[in-house]
Amino acid sequence: MSADAVEIHRDPNLPDAALRWNAQATPMSASDYTRSVGLRMTVLATAHLQRGDLDRALADGQRTVVILGNVRSAPATDYLTSVVRAMAPLAQRPASRRPLPPRPPSHRRQHNQAPLTVP
């Protein structure tokens, strides 16, 4: 229920409430609940963006791409598209023009790595 409340409060532009509800939501493993965690991360990225926290929004957005990288679903595509559209106007800001760190050779989790979870 708390996970749903995160999105409910993000949609009317209430990011602080969305982030509070996220803190109350039960953590989920991205390896067990890949699509759900990825969708929730898109909502968190947007909530951070609404608060003006570009660094957190970009970090959550990047994590979302990694999590949903192998998920094929219309909702996942729609949620990712909404994050990209929300961030597009920020592309011209000087802080947004910093070079990205090198991408690791593979975004897939190795067997010896701990699974990703969303708080």
Phi and psi restraints in degrees (value plus and minus 20) as a CYANA .aco file:
   2 SER   PHI     -83.8   -43.8
   2 SER   PSI     -58.2   -18.2
   3 ALA   PHI     -82.1   -42.1
   3 ALA   PSI     -59.9   -19.9
   4 ASP   PHI     -85.9   -45.9
   4 ASP   PSI     -56.8   -16.8
   5 ALA   PHI     -84.6   -44.6
   5 ALA   PSI     -49.5    -9.5
   6 VAL   PHI     -77.1   -37.1
   6 VAL   PSI     -69.7   -29.7
   7 GLU   PHI     -89.8   -49.8
   7 GLU   PSI     -59.1   -19.1
   8 ILE   PHI     -78.1   -38.1
   8 ILE   PSI     -58.8   -18.8
   9 HIS   PHI    -104.8   -64.8
   9 HIS   PSI     -41.7    -1.7
  10 ARG   PHI     -92.1   -52.1
  10 ARG   PSI     -61.1   -21.1
  11 ASP   PHI     -78.6   -38.6
  11 ASP   PSI     -64.0   -24.0
  12 PRO   PHI    -105.2   -65.2
  12 PRO   PSI       2.0    42.0
  13 ASN   PHI      44.1    84.1
  13 ASN   PSI      29.9    69.9
  14 LEU   PHI    -139.5   -99.5
  14 LEU   PSI      46.3    86.3
  15 PRO   PHI     -82.8   -42.8
  15 PRO   PSI     -55.8   -15.8
  16 ASP   PHI     -82.8   -42.8
  16 ASP   PSI     -62.1   -22.1
  17 ALA   PHI     -85.1   -45.1
  17 ALA   PSI     -60.6   -20.6
  18 ALA   PHI     -80.8   -40.8
  18 ALA   PSI     -63.4   -23.4
  19 LEU   PHI     -89.1   -49.1
  19 LEU   PSI     -54.3   -14.3
  20 ARG   PHI     -84.5   -44.5
  20 ARG   PSI     -63.6   -23.6
  21 TRP   PHI     -84.9   -44.9
  21 TRP   PSI     -57.2   -17.2
  22 ASN   PHI     -81.1   -41.1
  22 ASN   PSI     -58.9   -18.9
  23 ALA   PHI     -83.5   -43.5
  23 ALA   PSI     -47.3    -7.3
  24 GLN   PHI    -107.3   -67.3
  24 GLN   PSI     -37.5     2.5
  25 ALA   PHI     -90.5   -50.5
  25 ALA   PSI     129.9   169.9
  26 THR   PHI     -89.0   -49.0
  26 THR   PSI     111.6   151.6
  27 PRO   PHI     -81.6   -41.6
  27 PRO   PSI     123.4   163.4
  28 MET   PHI    -148.1  -108.1
  28 MET   PSI     120.9   160.9
  29 SER   PHI     -98.1   -58.1
  29 SER   PSI     110.3   150.3
  30 ALA   PHI     -87.8   -47.8
  30 ALA   PSI     -45.5    -5.5
  31 SER   PHI     -95.4   -55.4
  31 SER   PSI     -47.3    -7.3
  32 ASP   PHI    -114.4   -74.4
  32 ASP   PSI     -51.3   -11.3
  33 TYR   PHI    -148.6  -108.6
  33 TYR   PSI      32.8    72.8
  34 THR   PHI     -72.3   -32.3
  34 THR   PSI     -74.2   -34.2
  35 ARG   PHI     -84.1   -44.1
  35 ARG   PSI     -65.7   -25.7
  36 SER   PHI     -82.2   -42.2
  36 SER   PSI     -64.0   -24.0
  37 VAL   PHI     -86.1   -46.1
  37 VAL   PSI     -62.1   -22.1
  38 GLY   PHI     -82.2   -42.2
  38 GLY   PSI     -62.7   -22.7
  39 LEU   PHI     -85.2   -45.2
  39 LEU   PSI     -60.9   -20.9
  40 ARG   PHI     -84.3   -44.3
  40 ARG   PSI     -56.9   -16.9
  41 MET   PHI     -85.6   -45.6
  41 MET   PSI     -54.4   -14.4
  42 THR   PHI     -85.0   -45.0
  42 THR   PSI     -58.3   -18.3
  43 VAL   PHI     -85.8   -45.8
  43 VAL   PSI     -62.0   -22.0
  44 LEU   PHI     -84.0   -44.0
  44 LEU   PSI     -61.8   -21.8
  45 ALA   PHI     -79.2   -39.2
  45 ALA   PSI     -63.5   -23.5
  46 THR   PHI     -86.8   -46.8
  46 THR   PSI     -59.7   -19.7
  47 ALA   PHI     -82.4   -42.4
  47 ALA   PSI     -62.7   -22.7
  48 HIS   PHI     -84.8   -44.8
  48 HIS   PSI     -57.5   -17.5
  49 LEU   PHI     -83.8   -43.8
  49 LEU   PSI     -61.8   -21.8
  50 GLN   PHI     -82.5   -42.5
  50 GLN   PSI     -51.1   -11.1
  51 ARG   PHI     -99.7   -59.7
  51 ARG   PSI     -31.3     8.7
  52 GLY   PHI      68.5   108.5
  52 GLY   PSI      -8.0    32.0
  53 ASP   PHI    -113.2   -73.2
  53 ASP   PSI      60.9   100.9
  54 LEU   PHI     -81.9   -41.9
  54 LEU   PSI     -60.5   -20.5
  55 ASP   PHI     -81.6   -41.6
  55 ASP   PSI     -65.9   -25.9
  56 ARG   PHI     -86.8   -46.8
  56 ARG   PSI     -59.4   -19.4
  57 ALA   PHI     -82.4   -42.4
  57 ALA   PSI     -64.3   -24.3
  58 LEU   PHI     -86.6   -46.6
  58 LEU   PSI     -60.8   -20.8
  59 ALA   PHI     -82.9   -42.9
  59 ALA   PSI     -65.8   -25.8
  60 ASP   PHI     -87.2   -47.2
  60 ASP   PSI     -57.6   -17.6
  61 GLY   PHI     -83.1   -43.1
  61 GLY   PSI     -62.9   -22.9
  62 GLN   PHI     -85.4   -45.4
  62 GLN   PSI     -61.6   -21.6
  63 ARG   PHI     -83.5   -43.5
  63 ARG   PSI     -56.4   -16.4
  64 THR   PHI     -81.8   -41.8
  64 THR   PSI     -64.3   -24.3
  65 VAL   PHI     -81.1   -41.1
  65 VAL   PSI     -61.1   -21.1
  66 VAL   PHI     -84.2   -44.2
  66 VAL   PSI     -67.0   -27.0
  67 ILE   PHI     -85.2   -45.2
  67 ILE   PSI     -64.7   -24.7
  68 LEU   PHI    -109.6   -69.6
  68 LEU   PSI     -12.6    27.4
  69 GLY   PHI     -74.4   -34.4
  69 GLY   PSI     -52.0   -12.0
  70 ASN   PHI    -132.6   -92.6
  70 ASN   PSI      -9.4    30.6
  71 VAL   PHI    -111.8   -71.8
  71 VAL   PSI     110.1   150.1
  72 ARG   PHI    -136.1   -96.1
  72 ARG   PSI      77.4   117.4
  73 SER   PHI    -174.1  -134.1
  73 SER   PSI     128.5   168.5
  74 ALA   PHI     -81.9   -41.9
  74 ALA   PSI     -63.6   -23.6
  75 PRO   PHI     -81.0   -41.0
  75 PRO   PSI     -60.4   -20.4
  76 ALA   PHI     -82.4   -42.4
  76 ALA   PSI     -63.4   -23.4
  77 THR   PHI     -83.4   -43.4
  77 THR   PSI     -63.7   -23.7
  78 ASP   PHI     -82.7   -42.7
  78 ASP   PSI     -63.9   -23.9
  79 TYR   PHI     -85.9   -45.9
  79 TYR   PSI     -64.0   -24.0
  80 LEU   PHI     -83.0   -43.0
  80 LEU   PSI     -61.4   -21.4
  81 THR   PHI     -81.1   -41.1
  81 THR   PSI     -59.4   -19.4
  82 SER   PHI     -85.6   -45.6
  82 SER   PSI     -56.0   -16.0
  83 VAL   PHI     -87.7   -47.7
  83 VAL   PSI     -64.3   -24.3
  84 VAL   PHI     -81.6   -41.6
  84 VAL   PSI     -64.0   -24.0
  85 ARG   PHI     -83.6   -43.6
  85 ARG   PSI     -59.9   -19.9
  86 ALA   PHI     -86.1   -46.1
  86 ALA   PSI     -52.1   -12.1
  87 MET   PHI    -106.9   -66.9
  87 MET   PSI     -37.9     2.1
  88 ALA   PHI     -73.6   -33.6
  88 ALA   PSI     -64.6   -24.6
  89 PRO   PHI     -83.1   -43.1
  89 PRO   PSI     -39.7     0.3
  90 LEU   PHI    -103.9   -63.9
  90 LEU   PSI     -28.6    11.4
  91 ALA   PHI     -80.6   -40.6
  91 ALA   PSI     -45.9    -5.9
  92 GLN   PHI    -107.4   -67.4
  92 GLN   PSI     -28.0    12.0
  93 ARG   PHI     -89.2   -49.2
  93 ARG   PSI     120.3   160.3
  94 PRO   PHI     -74.5   -34.5
  94 PRO   PSI     -59.0   -19.0
  95 ALA   PHI     -84.8   -44.8
  95 ALA   PSI     -43.9    -3.9
  96 SER   PHI    -101.3   -61.3
  96 SER   PSI     -31.4     8.6
  97 ARG   PHI    -111.4   -71.4
  97 ARG   PSI     -16.8    23.2
  98 ARG   PHI     -82.4   -42.4
  98 ARG   PSI     124.4   164.4
  99 PRO   PHI     -86.7   -46.7
  99 PRO   PSI     125.4   165.4
 100 LEU   PHI     -97.7   -57.7
 100 LEU   PSI     130.5   170.5
 101 PRO   PHI     -87.4   -47.4
 101 PRO   PSI     137.2   177.2
 102 PRO   PHI     -78.7   -38.7
 102 PRO   PSI     121.4   161.4
 103 ARG   PHI     -99.1   -59.1
 103 ARG   PSI     117.0   157.0
 104 PRO   PHI     -83.4   -43.4
 104 PRO   PSI     137.3   177.3
 105 PRO   PHI     -77.0   -37.0
 105 PRO   PSI     -53.4   -13.4
 106 SER   PHI    -164.1  -124.1
 106 SER   PSI     115.2   155.2
 107 HIS   PHI    -108.3   -68.3
 107 HIS   PSI     -25.4    14.6
 108 ARG   PHI     -96.6   -56.6
 108 ARG   PSI     122.5   162.5
 109 ARG   PHI     -90.1   -50.1
 109 ARG   PSI     112.8   152.8
 110 GLN   PHI     -99.5   -59.5
 110 GLN   PSI     136.8   176.8
 111 HIS   PHI     -80.7   -40.7
 111 HIS   PSI     -48.6    -8.6
 112 ASN   PHI    -110.4   -70.4
 112 ASN   PSI     -19.5    20.5
 113 GLN   PHI    -109.8   -69.8
 113 GLN   PSI     127.7   167.7
 114 ALA   PHI     -89.0   -49.0
 114 ALA   PSI     124.8   164.8
 115 PRO   PHI     -87.6   -47.6
 115 PRO   PSI     129.1   169.1
 116 LEU   PHI     -91.9   -51.9
 116 LEU   PSI     121.2   161.2
 117 THR   PHI    -153.9  -113.9
 117 THR   PSI     133.4   173.4
 118 VAL   PHI    -129.5   -89.5
 118 VAL   PSI     109.4   149.4
